[in-house]
Amino acid sequence: MRQYFEFTIDIKPFQAVQLILEDKEVKSALIFDDYKVTGVNEKEISILVFEKFFLRTGNTASLTVTVDNFGGVTLVKCISAGNGDGILDIDWGVGKSFIKLIRKKLDSHIIEIMKET
């Protein structure tokens, strides 16, 4: 079952990524990262992909996080996937708990929650 969480924060994308990766549990689940600075205005984008095995579902879940400031404010998008179990795709809260690791690191910088499923 896919979970999605989108919010804006009051720090630059690369600063947000540094805060996220301070957590050893989060950093150990990192399987891909990419950072780009584009244009004259030095707009930043970071893409992080995490993978973690959850015993409660017996599945490996993935979490993709994008952080960019292309719209003037820093936007964070978290998408968890592959965490459902069985034909009904029940995730037993795995997707939300994976996203919660990221949210917890940026909680004090959140300006507005845009979407949450």
All heavy atoms as an XYZ file, in Angstrom:
930
protein
N       0.843     -1.180      0.000
C       0.000      0.000      0.000
C       0.887      1.241      0.000
O       1.807      1.353      0.788
C      -0.877     -0.014      1.245
C      -1.879      1.053      1.301
S      -3.024      0.535      2.582
C      -3.914      1.944      2.887
N       0.608      2.121     -0.883
C       1.421      3.322     -1.029
C       0.954      4.391     -0.043
O      -0.233      4.644      0.109
C       1.325      3.806     -2.459
C       2.195      4.981     -2.762
C       2.098      5.380     -4.210
N       0.691      5.552     -4.560
C       0.190      5.292     -5.756
N       0.939      4.836     -6.691
N      -1.081      5.491     -5.997
N       1.914      5.036      0.608
C       1.641      6.166      1.494
C       2.343      7.382      0.917
O       3.428      7.267      0.328
C       2.175      5.902      2.901
C       1.556      4.713      3.583
C       0.105      4.957      3.953
O      -0.298      6.062      4.294
N      -0.687      3.915      3.885
N       1.726      8.564      1.083
C       2.276      9.788      0.505
C       2.157     10.912      1.526
O       1.133     11.059      2.186
C       1.504     10.133     -0.773
C       2.004     11.356     -1.486
C       3.156     11.305     -2.242
C       1.319     12.563     -1.401
C       3.630     12.427     -2.909
C       1.780     13.684     -2.067
C       2.936     13.605     -2.823
O       3.395     14.711     -3.476
N       3.223     11.707      1.633
C       3.226     12.837      2.553
C       4.000     13.969      1.889
O       5.125     13.779      1.434
C       3.883     12.424      3.873
C       3.803     13.457      4.960
C       2.576     13.914      5.400
C       4.941     13.956      5.544
C       2.493     14.858      6.413
C       4.880     14.899      6.546
C       3.651     15.350      6.985
N       3.381     15.141      1.803
C       3.995     16.299      1.156
C       3.874     17.502      2.080
O       2.800     17.795      2.598
C       3.270     16.562     -0.167
C       3.807     17.719     -0.966
C       3.037     17.893     -2.274
O       2.703     16.890     -2.924
O       2.775     19.055     -2.624
N       4.988     18.227      2.257
C       4.973     19.388      3.143
C       6.057     20.375      2.738
O       6.999     20.038      2.025
C       5.139     18.963      4.606
C       6.376     18.144      4.899
C       7.499     18.728      5.436
C       6.392     16.775      4.657
C       8.635     17.988      5.710
C       7.516     16.016      4.936
C       8.645     16.625      5.468
N       5.899     21.613      3.192
C       6.901     22.644      2.946
C       7.672     22.899      4.234
O       7.133     22.738      5.336
C       6.266     23.959      2.445
O       5.304     24.419      3.401
C       5.593     23.765      1.098
N       8.933     23.314      4.054
C       9.790     23.589      5.210
C      10.509     24.922      5.027
O      10.562     25.462      3.917
C      10.812     22.450      5.444
C      11.647     22.184      4.183
C      10.108     21.182      5.911
C      12.733     21.143      4.359
N      11.078     25.424      6.114
C      11.695     26.751      6.098
C      13.217     26.734      5.939
O      13.882     27.709      6.260
C      11.297     27.526      7.354
C      11.781     26.872      8.644
O      12.483     25.832      8.574
O      11.465     27.394      9.722
N      13.785     25.626      5.454
C      15.223     25.549      5.203
C      15.457     25.079      3.772
O      14.545     24.578      3.119
C      15.935     24.615      6.204
C      15.317     23.216      6.187
C      15.926     25.214      7.596
C      16.013     22.207      7.078
N      16.679     25.251      3.284
C      17.022     24.861      1.914
C      17.067     23.334      1.784
O      17.279     22.632      2.772
C      18.360     25.465      1.520
C      18.300     26.965      1.340
C      19.582     27.475      0.762
C      19.390     28.933      0.385
N      20.002     29.249     -0.875
N      16.893     22.834      0.568
C      16.882     21.383      0.346
C      18.109     20.649      0.873
O      17.984     19.607      1.527
C      16.767     21.256     -1.170
C      16.010     22.469     -1.583
C      16.529     23.546     -0.671
N      19.305     21.173      0.602
C      20.506     20.467      1.032
C      20.627     20.446      2.554
O      21.122     19.481      3.132
C      21.755     21.074      0.393
C      21.839     20.884     -1.103
C      22.839     21.494     -1.826
C      20.937     20.097     -1.798
C      22.929     21.334     -3.213
C      21.006     19.929     -3.175
C      22.011     20.548     -3.877
N      20.159     21.496      3.225
C      20.145     21.514      4.688
C      19.194     20.449      5.220
O      19.493     19.774      6.205
C      19.712     22.886      5.205
C      20.697     23.992      4.956
C      20.118     25.347      5.343
O      19.063     25.742      4.834
N      20.791     26.040      6.232
N      18.042     20.309      4.567
C      17.059     19.297      4.973
C      17.646     17.897      4.849
O      17.481     17.063      5.747
C      15.796     19.428      4.131
N      18.348     17.649      3.750
C      18.956     16.330      3.540
C      20.000     16.052      4.620
O      20.078     14.940      5.146
C      19.556     16.226      2.127
C      20.412     14.983      1.988
C      18.444     16.233      1.098
N      20.786     17.049      4.974
C      21.776     16.871      6.039
C      21.097     16.478      7.351
O      21.581     15.596      8.070
C      22.603     18.136      6.232
C      23.598     18.372      5.124
C      24.351     19.678      5.291
O      23.833     20.655      5.856
N      25.580     19.712      4.791
N      19.983     17.139      7.678
C      19.246     16.793      8.897
C      18.709     15.363      8.836
O      18.783     14.618      9.813
C      18.087     17.757      9.126
C      18.438     19.154      9.605
C      17.193     20.031      9.633
C      19.065     19.100     10.986
N      18.166     14.986      7.688
C      17.613     13.635      7.525
C      18.698     12.587      7.720
O      18.507     11.595      8.430
C      16.959     13.477      6.129
C      15.692     14.325      6.042
C      16.656     12.016      5.826
C      15.140     14.475      4.628
N      19.856     12.810      7.117
C      20.916     11.803      7.142
C      21.743     11.807      8.420
O      22.638     10.973      8.583
C      21.805     11.956      5.912
C      21.101     11.703      4.574
C      22.067     11.871      3.415
C      20.444     10.329      4.548
N      21.451     12.724      9.357
C      22.085     12.679     10.678
C      21.665     11.434     11.444
O      22.404     10.938     12.286
C      21.690     13.905     11.506
C      22.425     15.154     11.172
C      21.948     16.322     12.023
O      20.953     16.190     12.779
O      22.561     17.391     11.912
N      20.463     10.953     11.172
C      19.910      9.785     11.856
C      20.562      8.520     11.302
O      20.458      8.224     10.109
C      18.391      9.749     11.646
C      17.719      8.669     12.468
O      18.102      7.494     12.329
O      16.802      9.018     13.232
N      21.247      7.758     12.163
C      21.962      6.555     11.718
C      21.026      5.495     11.156
O      21.362      4.815     10.181
C      22.777      5.976     12.866
C      23.963      6.823     13.222
C      24.745      6.244     14.362
C      25.884      7.181     14.729
N      26.676      6.674     15.831
N      19.844      5.354     11.745
C      18.879      4.370     11.249
C      18.421      4.724      9.839
O      18.327      3.871      8.962
C      17.665      4.286     12.179
C      16.625      3.297     11.711
C      15.382      3.272     12.586
O      15.292      4.038     13.568
O      14.485      2.481     12.273
N      18.162      6.000      9.615
C      17.736      6.464      8.295
C      18.881      6.321      7.296
O      18.705      5.787      6.203
C      17.238      7.925      8.356
C      16.954      8.469      6.969
C      15.996      8.026      9.229
N      20.053      6.774      7.677
C      21.204      6.732      6.762
C      21.554      5.296      6.368
O      21.947      5.042      5.224
C      22.406      7.420      7.386
C      23.527      7.617      6.403
C      24.611      8.513      6.953
C      25.646      8.756      5.868
N      26.582      9.771      6.247
N      21.399      4.359      7.274
C      21.733      2.964      6.960
C      20.768      2.357      5.938
O      21.100      1.372      5.281
C      21.751      2.116      8.231
O      20.446      1.946      8.736
N      19.584      2.944      5.788
C      18.602      2.443      4.826
C      18.732      3.113      3.457
O      18.051      2.728      2.514
C      17.185      2.659      5.376
N      19.625      4.088      3.332
C      19.804      4.832      2.083
C      20.443      3.938      1.022
O      21.495      3.347      1.256
C      20.680      6.061      2.330
C      20.911      6.993      1.140
C      19.619      7.713      0.766
C      22.002      8.006      1.488
N      19.791      3.845     -0.152
C      20.367      3.056     -1.245
C      20.711      3.914     -2.460
O      21.420      3.470     -3.355
C      19.452      1.884     -1.657
C      18.090      2.379     -2.159
C      19.309      0.885     -0.534
C      17.246      1.314     -2.820
N      20.203      5.147     -2.513
C      20.498      6.047     -3.636
C      20.300      7.481     -3.189
O      19.359      7.792     -2.463
C      19.559      5.750     -4.824
C      19.738      6.699     -5.974
C      20.768      6.515     -6.887
C      18.891      7.788     -6.136
C      20.943      7.403     -7.947
C      19.065      8.670     -7.194
C      20.094      8.480     -8.108
N      21.204      8.351     -3.640
C      21.031      9.781     -3.396
C      21.596     10.555     -4.574
O      22.557     10.129     -5.217
C      21.672     10.227     -2.085
C      23.164      9.952     -2.030
O      23.647      9.004     -2.681
O      23.876     10.691     -1.331
N      20.968     11.674     -4.881
C      21.406     12.527     -5.972
C      21.091     13.968     -5.593
O      20.032     14.250     -5.022
C      20.684     12.150     -7.273
C      21.310     12.780     -8.504
O      22.492     13.196     -8.443
O      20.624     12.864     -9.529
N      22.025     14.852     -5.897
C      21.892     16.261     -5.550
C      22.245     17.095     -6.768
O      23.274     16.860     -7.395
C      22.841     16.633     -4.405
C      22.808     15.667     -3.246
C      23.678     14.591     -3.185
C      21.876     15.825     -2.232
C      23.641     13.705     -2.132
C      21.830     14.939     -1.178
C      22.715     13.877     -1.127
O      22.659     12.993     -0.087
N      21.425     18.072     -7.085
C      21.694     18.945     -8.228
C      21.384     20.387     -7.850
O      20.451     20.664     -7.106
C      20.812     18.579     -9.432
C      21.004     17.181     -9.958
C      22.235     17.066    -10.809
C      22.275     15.706    -11.462
N      23.418     14.932    -11.256
N      22.188     21.295     -8.412
C      21.919     22.723     -8.341
C      21.714     23.159     -9.780
O      22.537     22.873    -10.640
C      23.087     23.503     -7.709
C      22.797     24.995     -7.704
C      23.376     23.006     -6.308
N      20.585     23.825    -10.040
C      20.265     24.187    -11.421
C      20.040     25.683    -11.572
O      19.605     26.353    -10.638
C      18.985     23.466    -11.900
O      17.898     23.897    -11.088
C      19.126     21.970    -11.812
N      20.327     26.194    -12.747
C      19.966     27.563    -13.105
C      20.757     28.646    -12.415
O      21.566     28.421    -11.529
N      20.458     29.844    -12.841
C      21.101     31.039    -12.308
C      20.709     31.279    -10.856
O      21.503     31.733    -10.043
C      20.727     32.275    -13.173
C      21.367     33.537    -12.632
C      21.128     32.040    -14.616
N      19.472     30.949    -10.518
C      18.960     31.164     -9.164
C      19.394     30.093     -8.184
O      18.963     30.081     -7.037
C      17.432     31.243     -9.174
C      16.932     32.425     -9.955
O      17.638     33.422    -10.100
N      15.728     32.322    -10.470
N      20.234     29.167     -8.641
C      20.737     28.083     -7.808
C      19.620     27.321     -7.095
O      19.643     27.143     -5.884
C      21.775     28.583     -6.818
C      23.031     29.104     -7.478
C      24.142     29.437     -6.508
O      23.943     29.352     -5.279
O      25.226     29.780     -6.985
N      18.650     26.899     -7.864
C      17.596     26.046     -7.324
C      18.187     24.671     -7.041
O      18.983     24.155     -7.820
C      16.422     25.928     -8.299
C      15.737     27.251     -8.590
C      15.099     27.803     -7.354
C      14.328     29.074     -7.668
N      13.731     29.661     -6.492
N      17.804     24.078     -5.923
C      18.367     22.810     -5.487
C      17.319     21.707     -5.559
O      16.137     21.950     -5.289
C      18.849     22.911     -4.039
C      19.888     23.974     -3.791
C      20.208     24.149     -2.316
O      19.659     23.417     -1.459
O      21.020     25.035     -1.999
N      17.774     20.493     -5.876
C      16.907     19.329     -5.788
C      17.736     18.157     -5.255
O      18.897     17.984     -5.629
C      16.235     18.963     -7.120
C      15.275     17.784     -6.920
C      17.259     18.684     -8.207
C      14.332     17.508     -8.060
N      17.129     17.411     -4.368
C      17.736     16.200     -3.826
C      16.731     15.073     -3.966
O      15.536     15.259     -3.714
C      18.075     16.377     -2.348
O      19.035     17.378     -2.181
N      17.245     13.927     -4.349
C      16.421     12.722     -4.427
C      17.086     11.665     -3.569
O      18.282     11.384     -3.725
C      16.285     12.224     -5.877
C      15.657     13.308     -6.747
C      15.475     10.929     -5.928
C      15.742     13.045     -8.225
N      16.322     11.105     -2.650
C      16.812     10.059     -1.757
C      15.912      8.844     -1.891
O      14.689      8.983     -1.904
C      16.799     10.533     -0.305
C      17.509     11.848      0.010
C      17.201     12.283      1.438
C      18.996     11.708     -0.193
N      16.507      7.673     -1.960
C      15.732      6.429     -1.994
C      16.240      5.538     -0.864
O      17.448      5.296     -0.747
C      15.862      5.710     -3.353
C      15.040      4.425     -3.350
C      15.420      6.628     -4.491
N      15.292      5.087     -0.061
C      15.606      4.231      1.078
C      14.935      2.877      0.893
O      13.887      2.773      0.248
C      15.085      4.852      2.377
C      15.639      6.214      2.665
C      14.974      7.355      2.251
C      16.823      6.364      3.357
C      15.476      8.619      2.514
C      17.339      7.623      3.630
C      16.663      8.758      3.205
N      15.512      1.869      1.519
C      14.924      0.535      1.497
C      15.145     -0.073      2.874
O      16.234      0.026      3.438
C      15.598     -0.306      0.420
C      14.951     -1.647      0.201
C      15.597     -2.368     -0.964
O      16.724     -2.868     -0.779
O      14.983     -2.407     -2.038
N      14.096     -0.698      3.393
C      14.184     -1.246      4.745
C      13.286     -2.473      4.852
O      12.172     -2.489      4.323
C      13.747     -0.173      5.746
C      13.893     -0.547      7.190
C      13.556      0.632      8.085
C      13.640      0.226      9.535
N      13.274      1.297     10.429
N      13.769     -3.486      5.552
C      12.976     -4.684      5.793
C      12.172     -4.489      7.073
O      12.713     -4.077      8.097
C      13.877     -5.916      5.933
C      13.103     -7.173      6.183
C      12.450     -7.809      5.143
C      13.005     -7.702      7.456
C      11.721     -8.965      5.361
C      12.282     -8.850      7.689
C      11.637     -9.487      6.641
N      10.860     -4.774      6.985
C       9.976     -4.669      8.145
C       9.503     -6.068      8.527
O       8.848     -6.745      7.728
C       8.781     -3.764      7.842
C       9.134     -2.304      7.818
C       9.588     -1.703      6.660
C       9.029     -1.532      8.963
C       9.917     -0.355      6.628
C       9.355     -0.184      8.950
C       9.800      0.400      7.781
N       9.869     -6.478      9.707
C       9.535     -7.812     10.184
C       8.030     -8.027     10.301
O       7.527     -9.108      9.996
C      10.209     -8.059     11.540
C      10.209     -9.477     12.044
C      10.894    -10.407     11.052
C      10.889     -9.568     13.390
N       7.296     -6.999     10.703
C       5.859     -7.164     10.937
C       5.071     -7.534      9.675
O       4.019     -8.134      9.752
C       5.238     -5.955     11.624
C       5.227     -4.704     10.813
C       4.655     -3.538     11.609
N       5.491     -2.386     11.315
C       5.401     -1.241     11.899
N       4.517     -1.058     12.831
N       6.191     -0.259     11.577
N       5.591     -7.150      8.498
C       4.928     -7.544      7.255
C       5.744     -8.563      6.475
O       5.249     -9.157      5.520
C       4.683     -6.337      6.324
O       5.935     -5.750      5.993
C       3.749     -5.331      6.944
N       7.000     -8.722      6.859
C       7.866     -9.634      6.143
C       8.236     -9.130      4.761
O       8.600     -9.905      3.882
N       8.156     -7.817      4.567
C       8.434     -7.211      3.267
C       9.529     -6.168      3.373
O       9.743     -5.568      4.426
C       7.193     -6.497      2.711
C       6.109     -7.450      2.309
O       6.339     -8.626      2.118
N       4.910     -6.922      2.186
N      10.160     -5.940      2.246
C      11.090     -4.827      2.127
C      10.322     -3.661      1.521
O       9.747     -3.783      0.449
C      12.281     -5.198      1.227
O      12.947     -6.319      1.812
C      13.245     -4.048      1.106
N      10.305     -2.553      2.233
C       9.599     -1.362      1.762
C      10.606     -0.363      1.231
O      11.768     -0.347      1.640
C       8.806     -0.742      2.905
N      10.146      0.472      0.310
C      11.012      1.540     -0.183
C      10.375      2.891      0.152
O       9.164      2.999      0.301
C      11.227      1.420     -1.692
O      10.056      1.757     -2.381
N      11.227      3.882      0.274
C      10.777      5.238      0.526
C      11.572      6.158     -0.383
O      12.806      6.150     -0.365
C      10.995      5.638      1.986
C      10.627      7.072      2.361
C       9.125      7.293      2.232
C      11.089      7.402      3.768
N      10.870      6.910     -1.209
C      11.504      7.890     -2.078
C      11.179      9.274     -1.532
O      10.012      9.581     -1.262
C      10.989      7.757     -3.529
O      11.244      6.426     -3.985
C      11.678      8.753     -4.441
N      12.207     10.080     -1.368
C      12.044     11.439     -0.837
C      12.653     12.409     -1.841
O      13.808     12.255     -2.239
C      12.744     11.598      0.526
C      12.604     13.023      1.045
C      12.204     10.597      1.538
N      11.853     13.391     -2.263
C      12.390     14.478     -3.087
C      12.279     15.767     -2.291
O      11.288     15.992     -1.593
C      11.639     14.629     -4.433
O      10.287     14.982     -4.187
C      11.706     13.351     -5.245
N      13.316     16.576     -2.383
C      13.347     17.858     -1.692
C      13.818     18.888     -2.707
O      14.916     18.772     -3.255
C      14.308     17.834     -0.484
C      14.185     19.118      0.317
C      14.088     16.619      0.400
N      12.983     19.887     -2.999
C      13.380     20.917     -3.968
C      12.811     22.270     -3.569
O      11.888     22.353     -2.769
C      12.928     20.548     -5.385
C      11.433     20.653     -5.592
O      10.900     21.787     -5.571
O      10.774     19.611     -5.770
N      13.393     23.304     -4.145
C      12.896     24.667     -3.913
C      12.593     25.361     -5.241
O      12.768     26.560     -5.378
C      13.878     25.476     -3.063
C      15.244     25.636     -3.700
O      15.541     25.035     -4.728
N      16.093     26.433     -3.068
N      12.142     24.613     -6.221
C      11.832     25.164     -7.537
C      10.678     26.163     -7.487
O      10.598     27.064     -8.312
C      11.509     24.063     -8.541
C      12.684     23.181     -8.873
C      12.485     21.898     -9.312
C      13.987     23.625     -8.742
C      13.554     21.075     -9.625
C      15.069     22.823     -9.044
C      14.856     21.538     -9.490
N       9.761     26.020     -6.540
C       8.621     26.921     -6.437
C       8.839     28.075     -5.486
O       7.890     28.757     -5.109
N      10.076     28.299     -5.047
C      10.366     29.403     -4.140
C      10.454     28.977     -2.692
O      11.211     29.529     -1.919
N       9.679     27.983     -2.300
C       9.721     27.441     -0.949
C      10.180     25.988     -1.066
O       9.997     25.347     -2.096
C       8.336     27.561     -0.258
C       7.304     26.684     -0.927
C       8.418     27.262      1.221
N      10.803     25.470     -0.022
C      11.297     24.096     -0.067
C      10.149     23.126      0.138
O       9.423     23.201      1.125
C      12.388     23.868      0.990
O      13.451     24.805      0.761
C      12.937     22.460      0.910
N      10.003     22.225     -0.817
C       8.929     21.239     -0.824
C       9.530     19.846     -0.644
O      10.476     19.484     -1.348
C       8.166     21.308     -2.144
C       7.001     20.350     -2.346
C       5.879     20.630     -1.349
C       6.481     20.452     -3.773
N       8.982     19.087      0.299
C       9.432     17.724      0.565
C       8.289     16.785      0.212
O       7.155     16.987      0.651
C       9.813     17.534      2.054
C      10.286     16.109      2.311
C      10.852     18.545      2.492
N       8.593     15.749     -0.584
C       7.618     14.726     -0.938
C       8.174     13.379     -0.519
O       9.308     13.047     -0.871
C       7.343     14.722     -2.435
C       6.703     15.990     -2.950
C       6.485     15.916     -4.443
C       5.903     17.211     -4.975
N       5.715     17.183     -6.417
N       7.377     12.622      0.226
C       7.766     11.292      0.693
C       6.755     10.283      0.160
O       5.554     10.423      0.412
C       7.762     11.223      2.211
S       8.826     12.424      3.022
N       7.245      9.263     -0.566
C       6.373      8.242     -1.131
C       6.901      6.886     -0.713
O       8.021      6.510     -1.073
C       6.338      8.316     -2.682
C       5.998      9.718     -3.161
C       5.356      7.300     -3.250
C       7.174     10.483     -3.647
N       6.120      6.156      0.076
C       6.524      4.800      0.455
C       5.792      3.812     -0.436
O       4.658      4.042     -0.840
C       6.214      4.529      1.925
O       4.834      4.420      2.128
N       6.463      2.705     -0.745
C       5.873      1.701     -1.629
C       6.453      0.332     -1.299
O       7.490      0.221     -0.646
C       6.149      2.051     -3.085
N       5.764     -0.696     -1.771
C       6.249     -2.053     -1.603
C       6.111     -2.586     -0.199
O       6.742     -3.568      0.161
N       5.294     -1.933      0.606
C       5.191     -2.319      1.999
C       3.908     -3.059      2.335
O       3.671     -3.385      3.472
C       5.341     -1.095      2.903
C       4.478      0.063      2.457
O       3.820     -0.002      1.427
N       4.469      1.120      3.216
N       3.067     -3.326      1.352
C       1.814     -4.027      1.594
C       2.020     -5.527      1.684
O       3.004     -6.069      1.199
N       1.067     -6.188      2.284
C       1.156     -7.628      2.473
C      -0.121     -8.285      1.978
O      -1.217     -7.837      2.294
C       1.357     -7.931      3.973
C       1.571     -9.397      4.247
O       2.140    -10.092      3.392
O       1.160     -9.846      5.338
N       0.022     -9.322      1.197
C      -1.125    -10.113      0.780
C      -1.917     -9.489     -0.344
O      -1.592     -8.431     -0.873
N      -2.987    -10.156     -0.685
C      -3.821     -9.746     -1.809
C      -4.529     -8.414     -1.555
O      -4.820     -7.664     -2.481
C      -4.825    -10.855     -2.172
C      -5.386    -10.604     -3.561
C      -5.911    -10.979     -1.137
C      -6.048    -11.812     -4.171
N      -4.772     -8.088     -0.306
C      -5.433     -6.827      0.034
C      -4.444     -5.678      0.212
O      -4.845     -4.551      0.473
C      -6.270     -6.990      1.308
C      -7.403     -8.002      1.211
C      -8.095     -8.142      2.559
C      -8.403     -7.600      0.144
N      -3.141     -5.982      0.085
C      -2.096     -4.966      0.165
C      -2.148     -4.200      1.498
O      -1.993     -2.985      1.537
C      -2.216     -4.007     -1.020
C      -0.942     -3.224     -1.273
O       0.139     -3.737     -0.933
O      -1.034     -2.105     -1.795
N      -2.339     -4.918      2.590
C      -2.378     -4.306      3.924
C      -0.951     -4.071      4.394
O      -0.130     -4.980      4.375
C      -3.139     -5.208      4.917
C      -4.578     -5.404      4.438
C      -3.089     -4.631      6.316
C      -5.344     -6.449      5.203
N      -0.657     -2.860      4.834
C       0.728     -2.558      5.214
C       0.961     -2.504      6.722
O       2.085     -2.299      7.156
C       1.209     -1.278      4.547
C       0.728     -0.006      5.215
O      -0.207     -0.047      6.027
O       1.289      1.049      4.899
N      -0.041     -2.645      7.518
C       0.058     -2.676      8.983
C       0.829     -1.469      9.536
O       1.543     -1.564     10.516
C       0.690     -3.983      9.460
C      -0.031     -5.188      8.959
C       0.396     -6.042      7.989
C      -1.314     -5.668      9.363
N      -0.533     -7.019      7.765
C      -1.606     -6.822      8.601
C      -2.267     -5.239     10.296
C      -2.785     -7.534      8.731
C      -3.435     -5.969     10.430
C      -3.687     -7.098      9.664
N       0.709     -0.333      8.877
C       1.330      0.904      9.360
C       2.787      1.086      8.966
O       3.421      2.061      9.362
N       3.323      0.174      8.182
C       4.731      0.238      7.792
C       5.030      1.508      6.995
O       6.009      2.201      7.255
C       5.129     -1.027      7.002
C       6.453     -0.848      6.297
C       5.174     -2.228      7.936
N       4.201      1.832      6.010
C       4.430      3.017      5.177
C       4.479      4.287      5.989
O       5.371      5.124      5.819
N       3.530      4.434      6.890
C       3.499      5.644      7.722
C       4.680      5.709      8.672
O       5.227      6.780      8.911
C       2.180      5.719      8.492
C       1.025      6.121      7.619
C      -0.220      6.382      8.403
C      -1.315      6.799      7.435
N      -2.507      7.261      8.069
N       5.093      4.566      9.222
C       6.226      4.595     10.149
C       7.531      4.890      9.417
O       8.421      5.521      9.979
C       6.328      3.294     10.944
O       6.693      2.215     10.134
N       7.645      4.460      8.170
C       8.832      4.772      7.372
C       8.882      6.272      7.087
O       9.922      6.914      7.245
C       8.780      3.967      6.074
C      10.122      3.613      5.484
C      10.188      2.852      4.335
C      11.312      4.027      6.049
C      11.407      2.508      3.754
C      12.545      3.696      5.485
C      12.585      2.937      4.341
N       7.765      6.850      6.696
C       7.686      8.298      6.441
C       7.914      9.084      7.731
O       8.535     10.148      7.727
C       6.330      8.661      5.795
C       6.287      8.136      4.353
C       6.083     10.160      5.827
C       4.938      8.284      3.679
N       7.443      8.544      8.842
C       7.569      9.221     10.140
C       9.036      9.479     10.506
O       9.353     10.478     11.146
C       6.895      8.375     11.218
C       6.762      9.033     12.542
C       6.000      8.110     13.479
C       5.765      8.740     14.814
N       5.046      7.827     15.709
N       9.937      8.585     10.079
C      11.363      8.786     10.341
C      11.856     10.089      9.716
O      12.637     10.826     10.316
C      12.172      7.610      9.773
C      11.988      6.250     10.419
C      12.720      5.179      9.625
C      12.456      6.269     11.868
N      11.383     10.382      8.506
C      11.778     11.607      7.813
C      11.100     12.817      8.437
O      11.733     13.836      8.714
C      11.422     11.521      6.308
C      12.041     10.287      5.657
C      11.810     12.814      5.587
C      13.536     10.183      5.764
N       9.808     12.682      8.678
C       9.043     13.793      9.246
C       9.613     14.219     10.605
O       9.722     15.406     10.903
C       7.575     13.390      9.392
C       6.743     14.504      9.951
C       5.296     14.127     10.052
N       4.535     15.212     10.630
C       3.241     15.261     10.671
N       2.522     14.281     10.166
N       2.621     16.295     11.211
N      10.008     13.246     11.400
C      10.536     13.525     12.736
C      11.804     14.389     12.655
O      11.985     15.298     13.459
C      10.829     12.201     13.442
C      11.186     12.334     14.884
C      11.193     10.958     15.513
C      12.565     10.637     16.000
N      12.680      9.336     16.633
N      12.646     14.138     11.661
C      13.883     14.904     11.524
C      13.622     16.350     11.080
O      14.416     17.236     11.373
C      14.825     14.223     10.525
C      15.342     12.888     10.972
C      16.055     12.928     12.299
C      17.342     13.696     12.266
N      18.074     13.735     13.525
N      12.515     16.583     10.373
C      12.223     17.920      9.834
C      11.063     18.612     10.543
O      10.678     19.714     10.162
C      11.916     17.810      8.335
C      13.036     17.248      7.468
C      12.562     17.068      6.033
C      14.272     18.115      7.534
N      10.515     17.984     11.558
C       9.305     18.466     12.232
C       9.375     19.936     12.664
O       8.420     20.686     12.479
C       8.993     17.584     13.434
C       7.515     17.369     13.627
O       6.749     17.565     12.662
O       7.117     17.004     14.746
N      10.496     20.356     13.204
C      10.595     21.734     13.708
C      10.690     22.763     12.572
O      10.602     23.969     12.827
C      11.795     21.876     14.637
O      12.992     21.637     13.939
N      10.849     22.305     11.340
C      10.975     23.209     10.202
C       9.739     23.218      9.297
O       9.714     23.956      8.313
C      12.206     22.841      9.367
C      13.489     22.986     10.119
N      14.069     24.198     10.361
C      14.271     22.055     10.720
C      15.177     24.021     11.068
N      15.314     22.731     11.292
N       8.728     22.419      9.628
C       7.549     22.328      8.773
C       6.743     23.627      8.822
O       6.424     24.138      9.892
C       6.654     21.129      9.166
C       7.380     19.816      8.862
C       5.313     21.172      8.417
C       6.635     18.569      9.298
N       6.437     24.143      7.629
C       5.592     25.334      7.504
C       4.146     24.913      7.286
O       3.242     25.378      7.965
C       6.035     26.209      6.305
C       7.454     26.705      6.504
C       5.073     27.370      6.096
C       8.057     27.383      5.288
N       3.943     24.014      6.324
C       2.585     23.603      5.968
C       2.583     22.171      5.445
O       3.443     21.796      4.657
C       2.035     24.541      4.884
C       0.641     24.218      4.437
C       0.152     25.147      3.336
O       0.892     25.994      2.848
O      -1.021     24.977      2.949
N       1.598     21.405      5.878
C       1.399     20.053      5.348
C       0.442     20.177      4.172
O      -0.663     20.686      4.321
C       0.842     19.108      6.432
C       1.886     18.947      7.531
C       0.452     17.763      5.813
C       1.419     18.184      8.750
N       0.900     19.738      3.010
C       0.126     19.884      1.780
C      -0.801     18.701      1.544
O      -1.983     18.869      1.291
C       1.048     20.041      0.577
C       2.152     21.070      0.759
S       1.550     22.722      0.992
C       1.310     23.176     -0.687
N      -0.248     17.473      1.599
C      -1.022     16.264      1.359
C      -0.538     15.149      2.261
O       0.669     15.031      2.513
C      -0.871     15.790     -0.090
C      -1.442     16.702     -1.119
C      -1.232     16.128     -2.505
C      -1.668     17.137     -3.551
N      -1.336     16.720     -4.904
N      -1.474     14.361      2.706
C      -1.126     13.204      3.535
C      -2.134     12.089      3.249
O      -3.335     12.313      3.336
C      -1.133     13.581      5.015
C      -0.671     12.503      5.926
C      -0.527     12.976      7.360
O      -0.961     14.095      7.710
O       0.020     12.204      8.161
N      -1.631     10.903      2.879
C      -2.526      9.760      2.674
C      -2.061      8.596      3.495
O      -0.958      8.541      3.951
C      -2.558      9.334      1.191
O      -1.253      8.950      0.785
C      -3.097     10.406      0.315
